[in-house]
Amino acid sequence: MKYFVSPFNKKVKLKFPAKITIYDTTLRDGEQTPGVCLGTKEKLAIARKLDELGIHQIEAGFPVVSEEERKSVKKIANEGLNAEILALSRTKKEDIETALDCDVDGIITFMATSDLHLKHKLKLTREQALNVCMNSIEYAKDHGIFVAFSAEDATRTDLEFLKKIYKKAEDYGADRVHIADTVGAITPQGMEFLVKELKNFLKTGIALHCHNDFGLAVANSIAGLLAGAEAISTTVNGIGERAGNTALEELIMALLLLYNIDLGFNIKVLCELSKLVEKCTHMNVPENKPIVGKNVFRHESGIHVDAVLEEPLTYEPFLPELIGHKRKIVLGKHSGCRAVKAKLEEYGIEVTRDELCKIVEEVKKAREKGRFINDELFKEIISSVKGPVDM
């Protein structure tokens, strides 16, 4: 594996959990992105690709939402994937029964816990919320499945009440408790504090479900792991409500290359997975999106291109082939002779030094006039200097 990251990373003594679980919620929270609707065919295709990656758990959906959603979750649960299949469930018996009918391996049941949500959304007191949550956990555990309890808006919940509700969930048999940073309003330092407080109070494993409203979802997830959390919720391309969730590809690659935490994922399929989700959701991946964006391995600046052609790691922290990506030299205003020459060599076109300099000059002029240097225009420029060419 060829990559080159800062050697100072190793100077910091860090301790991660011995076992880290990544549970992906692209098919549930990702689908809650406004305007996104995935059919059974699309959900199954994404689930298969997630399984090819080697994801540990897949949150396949929210079965009670519709009959089609129920069919999708059931289809995924019976596909024979290696990943554990989970479903989201409200703290209602009918929700849990619907999930059980889908043959899932487990459920994530949730209840809003902040005073803001209790008062304005649920119209419940703290005590009422406690009782509702526990009944659902107990009912699900009686059916012998994995049960996680998620406190919605946990990061804006009174700490003592949060401890109380998680402890009661633990006492009723919850296999894992989830901290939901529902509006992405916590800092990495705040997450470290919260996880440590809960770790000292609970025996149950802790998971994090982070939103990206302030661009801190990945940072908060890593901070939580270092504080003792053992599971992280992700979505492919970081999609999800509002600013989205912790991006699967960013978290995996950061852990692997920056922190030397290898979770055994088949990272060569990351770009395929990203493109599949982009296609199914009709949500274009921003060109400057970390890890999978087109621009991550595209180079235009002459100084950069010269160096990259000599040694790619001068301007790339890792080689694109690691994740199924491709490098591309882009011609434009900042291009130099070496970049243009490399592009000409791609097409097997030989030019003199004077012709090369003239082509570079014409490329710069065309781009400054607002024209993008695609293959057709590049051929036009070459022909204007050298005469008709085949490309």
C-alpha positions, 0 to 999 in steps of 0.5 A: 500500500503506497501512501505518505502521511505526516510522521507526526501522527505517530508521535501522539500516543492514542488508544482506540478500542480493541474492536470497532464496529461500523454500522452504515445507515445510508439506506435509512438516514441517508434515504431521509435526505430531502428528495431521496427515495430508494426502491427495493432494487436500489437498496439491495444493490447498495446493500450488496456493495456495502457487504462487498466492502465488508461493512459490519452492520447495515441499517437497512431501513425503517420498516413501518414507513411503508409496505415497500420499505418493509419489503426492501428490509425483508429482502435485504435481511434474507439476501444472505449477506455477511453484515448484520441487518438492522432496522430502525424502530420507534418505541412502539410494539407495532414497530418492533413487530414489523421489524421482526417480521422482516427477519432482521438481526436486530433493531435500533429503537430511539426516543428523543431525550432533550427537554426541547424535544420532549416538550415540543415534539413528544409532549412527554415528561422525562419520567414518561419517556423513561417508561416508554423506552424501557417497555420497547427494549424489553419487548424486543429482547424477549424475541432474542434479537440485538437491541440498540437504544438511541437517545435522539438529541443526546448531545443537547440532553441534560447529562444526569437524565441521559445517564439515567435513561441509558442506565435503565436501557442497560438494565433492561438488556440493551446491547448498545446505547447510541449517542445521537448528535442530532443537529451536529452541535457538539465539538470533538472535545465535548464528545470526548467529555460526554463519552468518558462520562458515560463510559465511567457509568455504563457497562454497555457499549457506546455508539455514535451517530453524528451529523455534519451541520458544522463539518465535524461529523468525522472529527466527532466520531474519531474523538468519540472512539478515542474516548471509548466509544466502540461503534460509529454510524456512517453514510456513503458520501456523507448523505443524510438529513440537512448537512448529512452524516459521518462519511463512510469513506472519510472515516475508513480512510482516516482511520486506516491511513492517519491512525493506522487502524485497519478494520479489514475493509475492501477499500478498492470498492469505495469509489464504486460504492460512492458512484452507486449511491450517487446514481441511486440517490441522484445526489451528485458528489461534490467535485472537492469531496474528500476521498471520492471527489473527482478533484481529489486526484485531478491536477492542473497547476504546472508546478504540481503536475510536474511533481506528480508526474515524477512522484504522485505522492508529492501532491497526493497522500495516497495513490488513487488505485487504493480505492478504485479512483483514477488520476487525471491531468487537467489542462487549463490556465495554470498548465505548463509544458510538461502537463501538455506533453503528458497529455499529448503522449496519452494520444500518441502525438509527437510535437516539436519544442516550438509546437509544444510551447505554442499549444501551451499558449493556446490552451491558456488563452482558450481557458481564459476565454472561459472555454473548458479544455475537453478532448474536442477543444484540445484536438482543435488547438493541436490541429491549429498548430500542427495540422490535422491529427487523429485522437 
